[in-house]
């Protein structure tokens, strides 16, 4: 997820200071993508440099409140209207790991799959518990649902990998 665009989306709801943005970002994503406060302020500095936000006066506690600019609203609208394409996503380390395990003759690929399946199942159970305990609304539910669906798809893909390896033996 683009931290830059996430912060713009939060600022579109009204002025915020850095810590508020961090808390609201984490609440919106179900705390699955925690943000370092330094990352928030670095991103705000870049957004300010690019004319997408402007800082206001410091409040009584010394916190600077940021506001989205018209250019920031245009950038946010562009982001929301542009589909995410596969090339925008990072490489899948698990796919690379299994491909390399197959290529490396001395690796027990079945064991790699088994360990991953166990880890994925644990993650799926943790995510399911988190979804049951979720109280932060629709955004958090959608994030957790996405992660659950991805874990389920990973389990199916691992089953497929195991079947292909069995065929090849």
HELIX and SHEET records of a PDB file:
HELIX    1   1 UNK A    3  UNK A   11  1                                   9    
HELIX    2   2 UNK A   18  UNK A   28  1                                  11    
HELIX    3   3 UNK A   37  UNK A   49  1                                  13    
HELIX    4   4 UNK A   70  UNK A   81  1                                  12    
HELIX    5   5 UNK A   86  UNK A   88  5                                   3    
HELIX    6   6 UNK A   93  UNK A  103  1                                  11    
HELIX    7   7 UNK A  109  UNK A  133  1                                  25    
HELIX    8   8 UNK A  138  UNK A  168  1                                  31    
SHEET    1   A 3 UNK A  16  UNK A  17  0                                        
SHEET    2   A 3 UNK A  64  UNK A  68 -1                                        
SHEET    3   A 3 UNK A  53  UNK A  58 -1                                        
END                                                                             
